[in-house]
Amino acid sequence: MNKNIVIIGGSTGIGKAIVERAALDTGNKISVFSRQEELMASNFKSLDNVSVHFLDLEKIDANEFKENISTLNNIDILINNAGYLVKKDFEKLSHQDIIKSYQINVIGIMQIVQATIPFMTNKGGHIVNISSMGGFQGSMKFPGLSAYSTSKAALCSFTELFAEEYKDSKIKMNCLCLGAVQTEMLETAFPGFKAPHTPQQMAKYIYDFASSQGDFLNGKIIPVSLSTP
Ligand SMILES: NC(=O)c1ccc[n+]([C@@H]2O[C@H](COP(=O)([O-])OP(=O)(O)OC[C@H]3O[C@@H](n4cnc5c(N)ncnc54)[C@H](OP(=O)(O)O)[C@@H]3O)[C@@H](O)[C@H]2O)c1
């Protein structure tokens, strides 16, 4: 593939599986970000084309982030996979719960996109935001997810607005609204629920989409789910 790829939130679950899938194409160069730098270093120590970096979406140092991605020169793909889920009855949500959900799931991602644009302007690139079916208009909703799912809906909306503003550039942005995937996040929120997909299956879908669809789609909100309709 020979792509320069940045993955935000690659330490666990789906993000870790995306890194492992992307690294199989040995021509790729992958920079992975999350708070758990040591865990990522240990997870990916055998992968020569992966570098790991600390990033906390609640306290972004844009200069440090830019310095870390500058080694990639042009960035072909940015996958914004990081996410935070708080499940609480609406009246029990604290102001901090809501702020944290929006900071990690939307505002932090917008800041990361701002910092990445200068590294995509020459050749162009594909930005893929990872949202949730919970944030997809008209989908089935679940109690306790008002902070999480509204923030994921905002991420969908950001995708449409960014695509409009940058439609004459070579940068494309799309948003995947995932259905249930068997990760720790899902197991904590819905104990005992059996998801139809493993992180590895979803990671392959996301990687293939990010690698191939930027030339065809822009500003699209795509449900990735077996649920009907
Ligand atoms: N699993 C599902 O059923 C499902 C369904 C729909 C959508 N999704 C979405 O898919 C994405 C991956 O979820 P997952 O299930 O794989 O959950 P996960 O294992 O909990 O992964 C979440 C990732 O986000 C990162 N992250 C969280 N807070 C962060 C922060 N402050 N700064 C930087 N990175 C942060 C985590 O890294 P650190 O903890 O190392 O910082 C981790 O790499 C999320 O956006 C989630 O909303 C999942």
The ligand as a Tripos MOL2 file, in Angstrom:
@<TRIPOS>MOLECULE
LIG
   48    52     1     0     0
SMALL
NO_CHARGES

@<TRIPOS>ATOM
      1 N1        -17.1200   -1.6340   20.5320 N.am      1 LIG1
      2 C1        -18.2840   -1.2420   20.0070 C.2       1 LIG1
      3 O1        -19.2870   -1.9750   20.0430 O.2       1 LIG1
      4 C2        -18.3890    0.0850   19.3290 C.ar      1 LIG1
      5 C3        -19.6030    0.4270   18.7050 C.ar      1 LIG1
      6 C4        -19.7130    1.6580   18.0790 C.ar      1 LIG1
      7 C5        -18.6420    2.5330   18.0590 C.ar      1 LIG1
      8 N2        -17.4790    2.1860   18.6830 N.ar      1 LIG1
      9 C6        -16.3880    3.1660   18.6360 C.3       1 LIG1
     10 O2        -15.2080    2.5120   18.1910 O.3       1 LIG1
     11 C7        -14.0580    3.1780   18.7380 C.3       1 LIG1
     12 C8        -13.1580    2.1540   19.4020 C.3       1 LIG1
     13 O3        -13.8540    1.5830   20.5010 O.3       1 LIG1
     14 P1        -13.4600    0.2010   21.2200 P.3       1 LIG1
     15 O4        -14.7110   -0.5440   21.4100 O.co2     1 LIG1
     16 O5        -12.2990   -0.4200   20.5470 O.co2     1 LIG1
     17 O6        -13.0680    0.7590   22.6750 O.3       1 LIG1
     18 P2        -11.7080    0.8300   23.5090 P.3       1 LIG1
     19 O7        -11.0220   -0.4870   23.4720 O.co2     1 LIG1
     20 O8        -12.1050    1.3930   24.8290 O.co2     1 LIG1
     21 O9        -10.8110    1.8600   22.7060 O.3       1 LIG1
     22 C9        -10.9070    3.2410   22.8840 C.3       1 LIG1
     23 C10        -9.6350    3.8740   22.3730 C.3       1 LIG1
     24 O10        -9.7730    5.2970   22.5750 O.3       1 LIG1
     25 C11        -8.6010    5.7720   23.2260 C.3       1 LIG1
     26 N3         -8.8870    6.9220   24.0790 N.ar      1 LIG1
     27 C12        -9.8540    7.0380   25.0350 C.ar      1 LIG1
     28 N4         -9.7220    8.2020   25.6800 N.ar      1 LIG1
     29 C13        -8.6600    8.8380   25.1310 C.ar      1 LIG1
     30 C14        -8.0230   10.0830   25.3840 C.ar      1 LIG1
     31 N5         -8.4080   10.9040   26.3660 N.pl3     1 LIG1
     32 N6         -6.9600   10.4320   24.6200 N.ar      1 LIG1
     33 C15        -6.5150    9.5990   23.6420 C.ar      1 LIG1
     34 N7         -7.0740    8.4150   23.3560 N.ar      1 LIG1
     35 C16        -8.1380    8.0410   24.1020 C.ar      1 LIG1
     36 C17        -8.1250    4.5910   24.0630 C.3       1 LIG1
     37 O11        -6.7340    4.7320   24.3280 O.3       1 LIG1
     38 P3         -6.0740    5.0390   25.7730 P.3       1 LIG1
     39 O12        -7.0050    4.5170   26.8170 O.co2     1 LIG1
     40 O13        -4.7670    4.3440   25.6940 O.co2     1 LIG1
     41 O14        -5.9190    6.5390   25.7900 O.co2     1 LIG1
     42 C18        -8.3910    3.4210   23.1310 C.3       1 LIG1
     43 O15        -7.2940    3.2540   22.2500 O.3       1 LIG1
     44 C19       -14.6010    4.2370   19.7070 C.3       1 LIG1
     45 O16       -14.6430    5.4950   19.0720 O.3       1 LIG1
     46 C20       -16.0190    3.7470   19.9830 C.3       1 LIG1
     47 O17       -16.8680    4.7950   20.3730 O.3       1 LIG1
     48 C21       -17.3210    1.0030   19.3120 C.ar      1 LIG1
@<TRIPOS>BOND
     1     1     2 1
     2     2     3 2
     3     2     4 1
     4     4     5 ar
     5     4    48 ar
     6     5     6 ar
     7     6     7 ar
     8     7     8 ar
     9     8     9 1
    10     8    48 ar
    11     9    10 1
    12     9    46 1
    13    10    11 1
    14    11    12 1
    15    11    44 1
    16    12    13 1
    17    13    14 1
    18    14    15 2
    19    14    16 1
    20    14    17 1
    21    17    18 1
    22    18    19 2
    23    18    20 1
    24    18    21 1
    25    21    22 1
    26    22    23 1
    27    23    24 1
    28    23    42 1
    29    24    25 1
    30    25    26 1
    31    25    36 1
    32    26    27 ar
    33    26    35 ar
    34    27    28 ar
    35    28    29 ar
    36    29    30 ar
    37    29    35 ar
    38    30    31 1
    39    30    32 ar
    40    32    33 ar
    41    33    34 ar
    42    34    35 ar
    43    36    37 1
    44    36    42 1
    45    37    38 1
    46    38    39 2
    47    38    40 1
    48    38    41 1
    49    42    43 1
    50    44    45 1
    51    44    46 1
    52    46    47 1
@<TRIPOS>SUBSTRUCTURE
     1 LIG1         1 GROUP 0 **** ****
